[in-house]
Amino acid sequence: MKKLVALALALLAAAPASAAEPVQGRWITAEKDAVIAIAPCGAKLCGRIDKFLVPPPQGLDQRDVNNKDASKRSRKLLGMPVLSGFTEDKDQWRGTIYDPKSGKTYRSIIKRKGASMLEVKGCIGPFCQTQVWRKAG
């Protein structure tokens, strides 16, 4: 009996308590217009526009023209971070998401949904809009 209890305790200690699944990798947005590459940025995670699947209005050289901060309007969208400051919080990741189409930044939560899907939420106060991004090949 003592061996069984010891084995059960060892198994419980070895399993992480609600650890978030890794989200690093390349993901196709819900609109299927871009690939976002999520990787470490210092101690946190960020996601950059890695590739356009649908060219933006001004082509591959499209600038961040809708940004509320005038000093950032000349930066290129390609390579720009749209996910910033993500840290693990139990079974999900929390940070901010930037929408270059509106020029707005939102509180965000991302979470893996199986091997090929990522749930991405953008939130204002208690209200969130959810998208599903698919793993890029």
Phi and psi restraints in degrees (value plus and minus 20) as a CYANA .aco file:
   2 LYS   PHI     -82.2   -42.2
   2 LYS   PSI     -56.7   -16.7
   3 LYS   PHI     -85.6   -45.6
   3 LYS   PSI     -59.3   -19.3
   4 LEU   PHI     -84.6   -44.6
   4 LEU   PSI     -64.1   -24.1
   5 VAL   PHI     -84.4   -44.4
   5 VAL   PSI     -63.5   -23.5
   6 ALA   PHI     -81.9   -41.9
   6 ALA   PSI     -61.7   -21.7
   7 LEU   PHI     -84.3   -44.3
   7 LEU   PSI     -64.2   -24.2
   8 ALA   PHI     -82.0   -42.0
   8 ALA   PSI     -62.9   -22.9
   9 LEU   PHI     -85.3   -45.3
   9 LEU   PSI     -59.5   -19.5
  10 ALA   PHI     -83.8   -43.8
  10 ALA   PSI     -60.8   -20.8
  11 LEU   PHI     -85.9   -45.9
  11 LEU   PSI     -60.8   -20.8
  12 LEU   PHI     -85.8   -45.8
  12 LEU   PSI     -59.7   -19.7
  13 ALA   PHI     -88.6   -48.6
  13 ALA   PSI     -51.0   -11.0
  14 ALA   PHI     -96.5   -56.5
  14 ALA   PSI     -46.3    -6.3
  15 ALA   PHI    -106.2   -66.2
  15 ALA   PSI     106.6   146.6
  16 PRO   PHI     -87.3   -47.3
  16 PRO   PSI     124.2   164.2
  17 ALA   PHI    -101.4   -61.4
  17 ALA   PSI      84.7   124.7
  18 SER   PHI      31.1    71.1
  18 SER   PSI      26.7    66.7
  19 ALA   PHI     -92.7   -52.7
  19 ALA   PSI     121.6   161.6
  20 ALA   PHI     -92.0   -52.0
  20 ALA   PSI     119.5   159.5
  21 GLU   PHI     -90.6   -50.6
  21 GLU   PSI     126.0   166.0
  22 PRO   PHI     -79.0   -39.0
  22 PRO   PSI     122.7   162.7
  23 VAL   PHI    -136.5   -96.5
  23 VAL   PSI     -20.6    19.4
  24 GLN   PHI     -81.4   -41.4
  24 GLN   PSI     128.3   168.3
  25 GLY   PHI     116.7   156.7
  25 GLY   PSI    -189.5  -149.5
  26 ARG   PHI    -129.3   -89.3
  26 ARG   PSI     110.5   150.5
  27 TRP   PHI    -149.3  -109.3
  27 TRP   PSI     117.7   157.7
  28 ILE   PHI    -109.7   -69.7
  28 ILE   PSI     107.7   147.7
  29 THR   PHI     -83.5   -43.5
  29 THR   PSI     142.8   182.8
  30 ALA   PHI     -79.9   -39.9
  30 ALA   PSI     -54.6   -14.6
  31 GLU   PHI     -97.6   -57.6
  31 GLU   PSI     -27.4    12.6
  32 LYS   PHI      38.4    78.4
  32 LYS   PSI      15.2    55.2
  33 ASP   PHI    -128.5   -88.5
  33 ASP   PSI     -29.4    10.6
  34 ALA   PHI    -176.7  -136.7
  34 ALA   PSI     140.6   180.6
  35 VAL   PHI    -130.3   -90.3
  35 VAL   PSI     108.7   148.7
  36 ILE   PHI    -127.7   -87.7
  36 ILE   PSI     106.9   146.9
  37 ALA   PHI    -119.1   -79.1
  37 ALA   PSI      97.1   137.1
  38 ILE   PHI    -119.9   -79.9
  38 ILE   PSI     106.4   146.4
  39 ALA   PHI    -174.8  -134.8
  39 ALA   PSI     146.7   186.7
  40 PRO   PHI     -82.2   -42.2
  40 PRO   PSI     121.2   161.2
  41 CYS   PHI    -149.6  -109.6
  41 CYS   PSI      70.1   110.1
  42 GLY   PHI      50.6    90.6
  42 GLY   PSI    -151.4  -111.4
  43 ALA   PHI    -105.0   -65.0
  43 ALA   PSI     -26.5    13.5
  44 LYS   PHI    -137.4   -97.4
  44 LYS   PSI     159.8   199.8
  45 LEU   PHI    -127.7   -87.7
  45 LEU   PSI     128.2   168.2
  46 CYS   PHI    -159.6  -119.6
  46 CYS   PSI     144.0   184.0
  47 GLY   PHI    -148.8  -108.8
  47 GLY   PSI     104.3   144.3
  48 ARG   PHI    -130.8   -90.8
  48 ARG   PSI     131.7   171.7
  49 ILE   PHI     -90.3   -50.3
  49 ILE   PSI      92.0   132.0
  50 ASP   PHI    -112.9   -72.9
  50 ASP   PSI     -51.8   -11.8
  51 LYS   PHI    -181.9  -141.9
  51 LYS   PSI     121.5   161.5
  52 PHE   PHI    -111.6   -71.6
  52 PHE   PSI     111.1   151.1
  53 LEU   PHI    -113.9   -73.9
  53 LEU   PSI     -46.8    -6.8
  54 VAL   PHI    -145.3  -105.3
  54 VAL   PSI      98.1   138.1
  55 PRO   PHI     -79.6   -39.6
  55 PRO   PSI     115.5   155.5
  56 PRO   PHI     -89.0   -49.0
  56 PRO   PSI     148.4   188.4
  57 PRO   PHI     -71.3   -31.3
  57 PRO   PSI     -59.0   -19.0
  58 GLN   PHI    -116.7   -76.7
  58 GLN   PSI      -0.8    39.2
  59 GLY   PHI      58.2    98.2
  59 GLY   PSI    -187.1  -147.1
  60 LEU   PHI     -85.4   -45.4
  60 LEU   PSI     -35.9     4.1
  61 ASP   PHI    -113.1   -73.1
  61 ASP   PSI      -6.1    33.9
  62 GLN   PHI     -70.8   -30.8
  62 GLN   PSI     115.7   155.7
  63 ARG   PHI    -123.1   -83.1
  63 ARG   PSI     144.8   184.8
  64 ASP   PHI     -99.6   -59.6
  64 ASP   PSI      38.6    78.6
  65 VAL   PHI     -86.6   -46.6
  65 VAL   PSI     -40.3    -0.3
  66 ASN   PHI    -114.1   -74.1
  66 ASN   PSI     -19.5    20.5
  67 ASN   PHI     -82.1   -42.1
  67 ASN   PSI     116.5   156.5
  68 LYS   PHI     -86.4   -46.4
  68 LYS   PSI     -46.1    -6.1
  69 ASP   PHI    -110.0   -70.0
  69 ASP   PSI      87.4   127.4
  70 ALA   PHI     -76.4   -36.4
  70 ALA   PSI     -49.5    -9.5
  71 SER   PHI     -90.5   -50.5
  71 SER   PSI     -34.6     5.4
  72 LYS   PHI    -121.6   -81.6
  72 LYS   PSI     -22.7    17.3
  73 ARG   PHI     -89.6   -49.6
  73 ARG   PSI     -35.5     4.5
  74 SER   PHI    -114.9   -74.9
  74 SER   PSI     -23.7    16.3
  75 ARG   PHI     -97.0   -57.0
  75 ARG   PSI     124.5   164.5
  76 LYS   PHI     -91.0   -51.0
  76 LYS   PSI     122.4   162.4
  77 LEU   PHI     -90.1   -50.1
  77 LEU   PSI     -60.0   -20.0
  78 LEU   PHI     -84.1   -44.1
  78 LEU   PSI     100.2   140.2
  79 GLY   PHI      73.2   113.2
  79 GLY   PSI     -28.1    11.9
  80 MET   PHI     -97.8   -57.8
  80 MET   PSI     120.6   160.6
  81 PRO   PHI     -92.4   -52.4
  81 PRO   PSI     111.8   151.8
  82 VAL   PHI    -132.4   -92.4
  82 VAL   PSI     -39.8     0.2
  83 LEU   PHI    -133.2   -93.2
  83 LEU   PSI     110.5   150.5
  84 SER   PHI    -159.3  -119.3
  84 SER   PSI     126.6   166.6
  85 GLY   PHI      45.4    85.4
  85 GLY   PSI      10.7    50.7
  86 PHE   PHI     -98.7   -58.7
  86 PHE   PSI     109.5   149.5
  87 THR   PHI    -147.7  -107.7
  87 THR   PSI     132.9   172.9
  88 GLU   PHI     -91.5   -51.5
  88 GLU   PSI     115.0   155.0
  89 ASP   PHI    -158.8  -118.8
  89 ASP   PSI      74.5   114.5
  90 LYS   PHI      39.8    79.8
  90 LYS   PSI    -131.1   -91.1
  91 ASP   PHI    -122.2   -82.2
  91 ASP   PSI      -2.2    37.8
  92 GLN   PHI    -165.7  -125.7
  92 GLN   PSI     158.7   198.7
  93 TRP   PHI    -143.0  -103.0
  93 TRP   PSI     118.8   158.8
  94 ARG   PHI    -142.7  -102.7
  94 ARG   PSI     119.4   159.4
  95 GLY   PHI    -192.4  -152.4
  95 GLY   PSI    -164.6  -124.6
  96 THR   PHI    -150.3  -110.3
  96 THR   PSI     132.9   172.9
  97 ILE   PHI    -144.5  -104.5
  97 ILE   PSI     116.9   156.9
  98 TYR   PHI    -129.7   -89.7
  98 TYR   PSI     111.7   151.7
  99 ASP   PHI    -124.8   -84.8
  99 ASP   PSI      84.0   124.0
 100 PRO   PHI     -84.9   -44.9
 100 PRO   PSI     -39.8     0.2
 101 LYS   PHI     -92.2   -52.2
 101 LYS   PSI     -53.7   -13.7
 102 SER   PHI    -124.9   -84.9
 102 SER   PSI     -38.3     1.7
 103 GLY   PHI      57.5    97.5
 103 GLY   PSI      -3.2    36.8
 104 LYS   PHI    -130.1   -90.1
 104 LYS   PSI     130.6   170.6
 105 THR   PHI    -134.0   -94.0
 105 THR   PSI     118.9   158.9
 106 TYR   PHI    -148.7  -108.7
 106 TYR   PSI     134.7   174.7
 107 ARG   PHI     -85.2   -45.2
 107 ARG   PSI     123.3   163.3
 108 SER   PHI    -160.4  -120.4
 108 SER   PSI     130.4   170.4
 109 ILE   PHI    -151.7  -111.7
 109 ILE   PSI     109.9   149.9
 110 ILE   PHI    -144.2  -104.2
 110 ILE   PSI     129.3   169.3
 111 LYS   PHI    -175.1  -135.1
 111 LYS   PSI     116.5   156.5
 112 ARG   PHI     -88.8   -48.8
 112 ARG   PSI     121.0   161.0
 113 LYS   PHI    -146.8  -106.8
 113 LYS   PSI      57.3    97.3
 114 GLY   PHI      64.0   104.0
 114 GLY   PSI    -193.5  -153.5
 115 ALA   PHI     -92.4   -52.4
 115 ALA   PSI     -46.3    -6.3
 116 SER   PHI    -139.8   -99.8
 116 SER   PSI     -11.4    28.6
 117 MET   PHI    -151.5  -111.5
 117 MET   PSI     125.9   165.9
 118 LEU   PHI    -149.0  -109.0
 118 LEU   PSI     103.9   143.9
 119 GLU   PHI    -108.2   -68.2
 119 GLU   PSI     104.2   144.2
 120 VAL   PHI    -141.3  -101.3
 120 VAL   PSI     101.5   141.5
 121 LYS   PHI    -135.0   -95.0
 121 LYS   PSI     116.9   156.9
 122 GLY   PHI    -134.9   -94.9
 122 GLY   PSI     110.0   150.0
 123 CYS   PHI    -147.8  -107.8
 123 CYS   PSI     122.8   162.8
 124 ILE   PHI    -142.5  -102.5
 124 ILE   PSI      94.9   134.9
 125 GLY   PHI      37.6    77.6
 125 GLY   PSI    -153.5  -113.5
 126 PRO   PHI    -103.8   -63.8
 126 PRO   PSI     -23.3    16.7
 127 PHE   PHI    -118.3   -78.3
 127 PHE   PSI     108.9   148.9
 128 CYS   PHI    -146.7  -106.7
 128 CYS   PSI     126.1   166.1
 129 GLN   PHI    -132.0   -92.0
 129 GLN   PSI     112.7   152.7
 130 THR   PHI    -130.6   -90.6
 130 THR   PSI     117.1   157.1
 131 GLN   PHI    -144.8  -104.8
 131 GLN   PSI     138.5   178.5
 132 VAL   PHI    -136.8   -96.8
 132 VAL   PSI     102.1   142.1
 133 TRP   PHI    -120.7   -80.7
 133 TRP   PSI     125.2   165.2
 134 ARG   PHI    -126.1   -86.1
 134 ARG   PSI     128.2   168.2
 135 LYS   PHI     -82.1   -42.1
 135 LYS   PSI     111.6   151.6
 136 ALA   PHI    -102.2   -62.2
 136 ALA   PSI     123.4   163.4
